[in-house]
Amino acid sequence: MNRRLFLTGALATAVAGCSSGTTSNPTQTVSGINLPTYTPYPGVQPDLKGNAQGLLDAFLKYPDPPVKAVNAPPMNGGSVSAFVLTSSPVPPAVDQNPYWQELNRRLGTDLRLTIVPNADMATKFATLVAGDDLPDLIVPALYTPNGLPAGVANLPAWMASKCQDLTPFLSGDAVKEYPFLANLPTSAWKDCRYNGGIYGLPVARGVGGSLMFRRDDLLAEFGVNPNPGSFAEFRDLCKTVSGPGRWALSQAPTDFISQMLGLPFRWKDEGGSLKSRYEYEEFKQALSDAAQLVQQGAVHPDSFTNNAPVKKWFNAGTTVLITDRYTAWPQFYAENIAGPGFAISGMRPPKYDGGGFAATWQAQATNNFTVMKKSEPGRVRELLRLCNWLAAPFGTEEYLFRKYGVAGVHYVMKDGGPQQTQAGVTQTVLGVRYIVDSPDVIFIPGNPNATRQSYEYQASIIPTAVADPTLSLFSDTWSRKQGQLGTIINDAQNDILSGRKPVSTWDDVVKQWRSTGGDQVRKEFEEAMRTQ
């Protein structure tokens, strides 16, 4: 498991309890903060209904015609600067990008973006903070709201000094001035609580931490049971489908086996005291089993390299199983190269020794959040109107443009779903979806059967999924040292999984992890649990 996969998978994925119903929830007060009143957008109704436990609404096709939700641009001239990220190749500059130009026209402002690739985010953000020349909107927290990629010390103090307290503008019913922001789930707003107030705008994401996806079309060729009933059956499946030029697994399945063993995602609350997954004896069992699968040739041998193209292997059929977050489901279909027979599904973890399914994990309710530099009230309201437009929900004309561009130029409608042209692929990846975004929905363009299957899989795992007790809590040590602590864990796991070191060395790894900051992180999270 490489470092990037560790950060994006084992540390921060998915959602805990997002509600996507159509009944307005009462205002919720958490830690003395009056969170925004959740008011779902009533203008678009799903084909398959979500629920308050976290099951997302699903759409079998994009509404036709889409709902026009806004009658005028949110701004009236001027410019807005934003520091954003992208996981795609950096798009053409505004003077060479018709999509960006049209976005500016619809927003009614000159949107000046500093677009930073993921790999450069930590360095660029540190430079931004050190220079003290902040843009209007800043995406500071990548993957998890518990820390900055640059390891900035004392995040709350920095936010209090440099960033806008949005509480007067968004708390309680005040958020109703911005109906698409009011449509964001309460669980996502919890990740924006700092210094006794609301200091950010969330990018909410759907359920699914470290889930196992499978190629059903390939498994059918082997005639194997796609739902193994124990670890032994899972091991046999991996052995059966592995062979020359094909491996069962895109990555070592340490997380999947951990779920089979009932281990927590990150921490477990044992009567007010936290215990890390890495401190359980069962985790050594998970490491041992995963290492054996590597040694038996069931795991792609190049999976330990940084930024290994695991999704390409999976789509090409080089591997049959892959660990990812829930939102990867439509991406796999969008990048499918296997033709119309391509079919994937989620594999539920069986209990290790059999006897039913084990629980999956829930994780952070947000992918990231965005802060706003301190401004006078009129300017804050302007920026919130712009962000409200950027959060227009699925089914609206505004969402369709924001995600896919202009019809006939950046996408074409086919079988009820937008399919991007090459211009759409290259021009639309501006990173604005990391400023703020609408609530997740389940939608696989042009493939209603896959959408329904995705919905049914999510419905099957949510009732028993386990949330991490540190969700939405802050630890300053974790915000500064998560990269260093992750490297300790990640490097040691790779050594064991690849056979360079025995599982017996794990106890020393845990001691190093604890002394380097793990114990202090535990202490700070326990204190936060007592005061939340």
VENURQUI-V291930 format. One record per backbone hydrogen bond with DSSP energy under -0.5 kcal/mol. CO is the residue of the C=O (numbers start at 1). NH is the residue of the N-H. Records with the same first field share a line. If there is no record, write none. Layout:
BEGIN
CO = NH ; NH
END
This chain:
BEGIN
2 = 6
3 = 7
4 = 8
5 = 9 ; 10
6 = 11
7 = 12
15 = 17
28 = 30 ; 35
30 = 33
32 = 34
33 = 30 ; 35
34 = 172
35 = 172
38 = 25
48 = 58
51 = 20 ; 54
55 = 51
57 = 442
58 = 47 ; 48
67 = 69 ; 397
78 = 110
80 = 112
81 = 137
82 = 84 ; 114
83 = 139
84 = 116
86 = 118
93 = 96
94 = 97
97 = 101
98 = 102
99 = 103
100 = 104
101 = 105
102 = 106
103 = 107
104 = 108 ; 109
107 = 75
108 = 77
109 = 111
110 = 80 ; 112
111 = 113
112 = 82
113 = 115
114 = 84 ; 116
116 = 86
117 = 120 ; 121
118 = 121
120 = 124
121 = 125
122 = 126
123 = 127
124 = 128
125 = 129
126 = 130
127 = 131
128 = 132 ; 133
132 = 134
136 = 373
137 = 83
138 = 140 ; 371
140 = 142 ; 149
141 = 369
142 = 144
144 = 147
148 = 151
154 = 158
155 = 159
156 = 160
157 = 161
158 = 162
159 = 163
162 = 374
164 = 166
166 = 169 ; 170
167 = 171
170 = 175
171 = 174
172 = 37 ; 175
173 = 176
174 = 177
175 = 178
178 = 181 ; 182
179 = 183
181 = 184
182 = 39
185 = 188 ; 189
186 = 190
188 = 191
189 = 192
190 = 193
192 = 194 ; 199
194 = 197
197 = 194 ; 199
198 = 166
201 = 370
202 = 204 ; 437
203 = 367 ; 368
208 = 210 ; 326
209 = 361
211 = 213 ; 324
212 = 347
213 = 322
214 = 216 ; 345
215 = 219
216 = 220
217 = 221
218 = 222
219 = 223 ; 224
224 = 226
230 = 234
231 = 235
232 = 236
233 = 237
234 = 238
235 = 239
236 = 240
237 = 241
238 = 242
243 = 246
246 = 243
247 = 320
248 = 320 ; 321
249 = 300
252 = 254
253 = 257
254 = 258
255 = 259
256 = 260
257 = 261
258 = 263
259 = 262
260 = 352
266 = 277
267 = 266
268 = 270 ; 275
269 = 271
270 = 273
273 = 270
275 = 268
276 = 279
277 = 280
280 = 283 ; 284
281 = 284 ; 285
282 = 286
283 = 287
284 = 288
285 = 289
286 = 290
287 = 291
288 = 292
289 = 293
290 = 294
291 = 295
292 = 296
293 = 298 ; 299
294 = 297
298 = 249
300 = 303
302 = 305
305 = 308
308 = 310
309 = 313
310 = 314
311 = 315
312 = 316
313 = 317 ; 318 ; 319
314 = 317
318 = 247
320 = 215
321 = 250
322 = 213
324 = 211
325 = 328
326 = 329
327 = 331
328 = 332
329 = 333
330 = 334
331 = 335
333 = 336
339 = 342
343 = 216 ; 217
345 = 214
346 = 348
347 = 212
349 = 358
351 = 354
352 = 231 ; 232
356 = 351
360 = 466
361 = 209
362 = 468
365 = 205
367 = 143
368 = 203
369 = 140 ; 141
370 = 201
371 = 138
372 = 164
376 = 379 ; 380
377 = 381
378 = 382
379 = 383
380 = 384
381 = 385
382 = 386
383 = 387
384 = 388
385 = 389
386 = 390
387 = 391
388 = 391
389 = 392
393 = 396
395 = 67
396 = 400
397 = 401
398 = 402
399 = 403
400 = 404 ; 405
401 = 405
406 = 409 ; 410 ; 411
410 = 421
411 = 408
412 = 419
414 = 417
416 = 62
417 = 414
418 = 420
419 = 412
421 = 425
422 = 426
423 = 427
424 = 428
428 = 430
429 = 91
431 = 434
432 = 435 ; 436
441 = 443
442 = 59
443 = 445
444 = 447
447 = 451
448 = 452
449 = 453
450 = 454
451 = 455
452 = 456
453 = 457
454 = 458
455 = 459
456 = 460
457 = 461
458 = 462
459 = 463
461 = 464 ; 465
462 = 465
466 = 362
468 = 471
470 = 473
475 = 479
476 = 480
477 = 481
478 = 482
481 = 485
482 = 486
483 = 487
484 = 488
485 = 489
486 = 490
487 = 491
488 = 492
489 = 493
490 = 494
491 = 495
492 = 496
493 = 497
494 = 498
495 = 500 ; 501
496 = 499
502 = 505
503 = 506
504 = 507
505 = 509
506 = 510
507 = 511
508 = 512
509 = 513
510 = 514
511 = 515
512 = 516
513 = 517 ; 518
514 = 517 ; 519
517 = 521
518 = 522
519 = 523
520 = 524
521 = 525
522 = 526
523 = 527
524 = 528
525 = 529
526 = 530
527 = 531
528 = 532
532 = 31
END
